[in-house]
Amino acid sequence: MNTKETLLDLFLDTRKHSEAICKPLQKEDYVVQPIVDVSPPKWHLGHTTWFFEEFLLDSYLPGYKRFHDQYAYVFNSYYESIGARVVRTDRGNLSRPSVDEIYEYRAYVTQHMAQLIENHWKAELTPILEIGIHHEKQHQELLLTDIKFILGNNPLLPVYNQINDEVFVSKNTSKWIKMPAQIYEVGHKGEGFSYDNEQPRHRVFLEAYEISSELVTCGEWIDFINDGGYTNVMLWHTEGWDWVQKNNICAPMYWFEENNQWNQYTLNGVTGINKSSAITHVSYYEAFAFAQWKGLRLPTEFEWEAAQESFNWGKRWEWTESAYLPYPNYQKPDGALGEYNGKFMVNQKVLRGSSIATPTQHARTTYRNFFHPYLRWQFTSLRLAQSI
């Protein structure tokens, strides 16, 4: 059970970690928005701060005065019921507030949140605070991957910092894990934190299947490329093929060929491809096509969850064959926080696991990440499955 003290410690540690992620940046890096899916780092810092101000401080801290009347407009993301906001594509057009002002905003809100927790806390506020903390943890992952996109699309290809396991090589030999046909229970259980989309826990029947103990490697992906994987229309969904053609896709994101050698940009700098490392930064479209090429398939999210105790996971988000849909008897929360997950349950695919960018205390076996099938700027990968 979370006490007031443990909540305060978790809150303060989370706030510090966001700023630690940004420490290697130059000020100019904070403002860039190369594509719609990548937000400027300074926007992430402001948005996660606004969340606490909007959902906790403004209503529950006596005498609280907002840091700036217009920040709710600047830093609201998609909460239609809260009010108007800057259009997502325009986040990179805002030179103000400045980076320094946003750090002042963060310090102001953090200080007042500490006052709220220490002096005016009510048990019914705990679920809102937990969502706020894990919301910031989500943005920490987005922040790091957005930084990688910003720097990785700069012609200077600057080094960000040393990131462990960005080139991840498993020490284990790949094998098939057999799972019998039976009824399995899936979904969150227990008292720990979870998002509403992980509930309620329910039963699913799965036919017998096998799932790989290891992620697909870069060496296997190079074989896929060399065998014409990106030019064989028969391997692709129609939407995936259109995406490949329109965007001239011929390799995973951040890969480039030079002197007949595949290289990649990483946050540690440019490096040659280690064929034994896990493939990273591929879309669902690519993952599906690769599985087709192998004569196999992606696991469903329920197959992944049922088998996850039998393999190591956590270094990469893993595409599944499952559409992002509500669980049976799912209940969307009341109020603005009901916009957090439920309204996105269409036209997206579920990813399971976590990645090297996932903050501590944020990964769970039941976590349902979700993205549109063309996106690949996150640390995405795949493992294969087959029916038996």
N, C-alpha and C positions, 0 to 999 in steps of 0.2 A: 504494500500500500504506500502511495506517495504521501509523505509528510510535507508540511509547508517548507521545511528546510531543504528537503531533497528536491522539491520543485524549484526553489530559488536557485540552488546550485546548478541544476540542469539548465534552467533558463540562462543564467549568467555564462555558463560554459558554452552554450549554443551561440550566444551573442558574440563571444570572443572568437569562436571558430570562424564565423563569417568574415570577420575582419582579418583573421590570419590568412585566409585564402587570398585576400586581396593584397596582402603585404608586398609580394614581389612585383606588383604592377607599377607602371608609370601612370601619372595622372591622365595622360592622353588615352590610355587604355580603357579608362572607366566609362567613356562616353560612346564608344563605337557600337553600332548595331548593323552588321553586314547583311543579315537577312531577317525576315519577320520572326523566325523561331528563336533567334538569339537576342536576348535583351542586354543592354549595357550593364556592366557590373554595378555602376552606381545606382541604377534602377532597382536591381535586386536588393541592395542594401537599404534603400528607401522603402521599397514595397514590404519587406519583411518587418520593418519598423512600424509602418502604417497599420499593419494587421493588428498589432498589440494595442495601438492607440485607438483604432476603430472599434474593436470588439471587446476591449477590456477597460482601458483607462477612461475613455470618454463617458462610459456609463457607470463605472464602479469605483473610481477614485474620487473622493469628495474634493471639490474645488479644482479639479484638473482643468488646465487651459491648454488647448492644442498648440503645438509648436508653431504651426503656420496654417492659416485657414484654407489655403489652396493645395496643401499637400495631399489631401484626400483625393482631389481631382488628378493630381500628378501620379500618385502611386497606387490607386485602385487598379486591379488587373482585369477581372471579368465579373465582378459582383454587380449585376444589373440592379438588384434591389437596393444597393447602397447609394447609387447615384452615377452621375456622368464621370467620364474618365478620359485620359489621353488615349487616342487610338494606338493600338499596339505597334503599328508600323512606324509611329512617330516618336517612340521613346528615345531613339538615337538623335533626334533633332533638338533635344532640350539641352542647351548649354547651362541652364540654370534649373534647379538649384545646383550650386557648385559641389564638387566633391567634399570640400571642407564643411560646407553647410550640411550636407547629408550626414557626415560623421558627427556634427554637433546635434543633429536631430536624433541620431542613434543614441548618443550619450544621454540626451534629455529623456527619451522614452525609457531607456534601460533604468535610469535612476528612479523614475516615477513608477515603473513596474516593480522595482524592488520595494518601494514604499507600499504599494498596494499589497504585495504578497506578505510583507512583514507586519503591516499594521491594520489592514482592512480585509483580510482574506476570508472568504466564505467557501465552504466545501463545494457548493454548486458551480463555482467558477473553475474548478479544477479541469473538467473536460475541455473548456474553451482554451485554457492555458496550455494544456497538452497538445491540442490541435495547433495552436500558435507556435509552439516549440518545434513540433514535427513539420509544420509548414516551412519554418525557416531551414530545417535540415533538408527538406526537399529542394529548397532554393540553393542551398550550399552545393548540392550536386549539380544543379543546373548552372550555377555560377561557375564552377570549375570547367564544365564542358563548354559553356559559352566562351570562357576565356580561351580555351583551346581553339575554338573556331575562329575567334578574333585574331589570335596570334598565328594560327596555322594558315590563315588566308592573307597574311601579310607577306609580301615578297621577300622580306628579310628573314622570315621564319625564326623569330627570336625564341630563345630558351625562356621558359617560364620558371621552372624550379625542378628539383629532383622528386619525381613521383614513383613510389614503389609499385612494382608489378604492372606498370603501364604496358610493358612487353611481358605478358604473363606466359610462363612455360610451366606446365604441369609435370610433376615428377612421376606420375602414375601412367601405367599402360592402359590404353583404352580397352574396355570390355563391354559386353552387353549385359544389362541387368534385366532379368526376367521378372515380370510382374503378372500374377495370376488374375484371371477374370473373377471379379467379385465386387461387392459393394464397399466403397471407401467413404470415409467422412472427410470433408474438406471445409475450409473456412476457419476463421479465428476462434480460439477458445481460450479461456483463462481470463485473468484480471488485467493483464498488460495492455498497453496502448495498441489500438488498431484503428484503421479508417473504416468508415461505414461501409465501403464497398467490399470489405473482407467478411462481411456478415450478411445473414446469419449462417452459422455452421449448418451443413446439410449433407445428405448422402447422395452419392453418384455411383452408378454402375459403370465399370470399365471392363471392356473386353481384354483378353490377354494381350500383352504387348511387351516389347523390349525397348529399353532406353539406354543410350550411350552413357558410360560413366564419365566421359571427357568431352570438352568442347571441340568443335571443328578447328583444325589448325590452319595457319597461313600456308603451309606447304600444300595441303589439300586444296586450298583456294587457288593457289597458283596453277595447280593441275586443272582446275575448273576453268580458269582463264585460258590456259594453253589449249584446252580442248574445245574452245569456242563457246564457253558458257554464256558469255554476254552477247553472242550473235545468233544463238539458237532459239528461235521464237517458240519452239515447242516446249521449252522448259518454263515459260513464263506465263503468269496471268496476263490478260489483255491490258489491264491497268499498269502492271509492272513493265510490260514490254513498251507501252507508250512512254512511261517514265524513263526507261533506258534510252529510247530513241530521242526523246525531246531534250534530255539533259546530257547526252553523250556519255553515259555511264559505262565504264569499262574496267573498273576496279573498286575496291572499298574506298571510303573517304580517307583522305590524307595519304593515299598511296600515289607514287609517281615513278615512272620508269626512266632510268638514266643509264646510258651505256649498257643496255640489255640487262640491267639489274633493277629489281624492285626495291624502292626505298619508301620510308614513311616519315611524316612529321609526328613527333610526340612532344609532350610538354617538357621532356628532357632534351629536346633537340632532334635533328634529323638523324635517322639510323637506317641501316639496311634491314630488310625483312628477315626475321628469324623464323625459319620454316616450322620450327617446333612450337612456336608461340600460338596462343589462341587468336583466331580471327576476331577483329574488332571493327566497329564502325560500319556495319552493314545494315541495310534496311530489311524489313520483312520481305519485300519483293525479292531481294537477293537471297535471303535465307531460304525462301520457298523454292526458288529456281535451283539453288545448290542441292537441296534435298531431292528434288526431281531428278537432277543429274546423277545422284548417287543411287537412285531407285528406292529412296527411303522417304521419310516425311518428318515434319516437326511434331513434337509432342503437344497434346493439348495442355492447358494450364492445370487440369485436374490430374492428368498423367504425371506431369512434373511434380506436383505437390505430393501425390501418393508415393512417389519413388525417391523424393529428395533426401531421405535419411541414408540412402545407399550410395550417394555420390557427393563429392565436394562441390560447393557452389559459393558464389559471393564475389568473384572477381569481375564478372561481366553480367549485364542484364541479358536474359535469354528470351528470344522470340518464341512464342508459342503459336499454335494453330487456332487459338481461341479468340473469338470476338469479345470485345469488352462490353459485357452485358450485366444487368443486375442479377444477383443471386435470387433464388426463390424466396418470396416473402420479404424481399429487401424493402426497408423503410427509409426514405430520404429524411434527414433531419429537418426540423422546422427552421424557419427564418433564413437569413442570408447564408449561414453555414451549410444550408442544404444545397447551395450552388457549388460546393467544393468538389464533389465527385459525380453526383447523379446526372447532371445535365450533359456530361461528356460521354455517356454510354451509347455511342453510335459511331460507326465508321472508324473504329480504332481497334488495334490488336493488343492483347495482353502480353506483357513481358514479366518473367518471374526471376527471383533471385535478388541480386544487388550487384554493385560494382565497386571498383577501387575508389570511386568518387562518392560512394554512399557513406554518410557520417556514422559515427558510432551510435549505438542504441537506436538505429533507425531501420535495420534490416530484419525481416521476419520471413518465416516459411510461407506465410499466407499473404504476403504483400503482393498487391496487384498493380503493377505499373502499367501504363497504357500510353501508346503513341500512334499517330497515323502511320500507315505502312511504308510510306516513302522516307520517313525520317531516320537518320543514322548518325547524328552528331553526338548522341550519348554513347557510352561504352557498351555497345550492343554486340551480341554474339549469338551462337546457337549450339544446341546439341541435337542429335538425330534420334529418331524413334522408328519402330516398325511394328506392325501388327503380326501376331503369331497365332 
